[in-house]
Amino acid sequence: MKEDILEELVDDYLKFNGFFTIHNVKFQPAKTAPDYVTAADCVASDIDVVEFHPMKTGTDRVWVVSCKSWQEGFDPRDRIEAIQLGKKREGRDAWRSFRELGSWSKGRN
């Protein structure tokens, strides 16, 4: 059994559609990376679900999913705007809720 019901749902759906999946993949930028910031990057994060489909090509071949749940629900426009404008959510910089998909995957803006 997976640790999170959302991860289970994603896993079931993608396996049903022919993907191979792995969960809770640890992720951290290398200390030698030019944009590595010790205070922000010293603790590893994890990607909730990584999927691979052997019969697909291009961007459809590998999917990376971060499962989030909040009591008040999820408004993608609000989250994107908060990140773009440097706002805070849940008492911290908004981008930190998505650091493994945002700052660590493409470098900080």
C-alpha positions, 0 to 999 in steps of 0.5 A: 500500500502507498503512503497517500491515497492520491498517490494510489489513485495516480498509480492505479490510473497510470498502471491501467494505461500501461505505465510502470511507476515508482514512488517517493523518488528522492530529489536534491540538486547537486551541491556543485550546481551553479544555482545551489543555495545551501539554506534552501537546498540542503534538505532533499525533497521527493517526487511522489510518482514517476511513471514510464511508458515503454511504448510512448515517445517524446514528452508522453514517455515519462511523467512526473507527478507531485500529489498535493492536497489542501483542506481548502481545495486547490486553485491552480491559477491562484498558486501560479500567480502566487509563485509569479508574484513572490507571495506567501502561502501557508506561511512560506514562499509559495514556490516552496510547495512545488520546489521539486517541480519548479526551482529544482527542475529548471533552475530558479527564476 
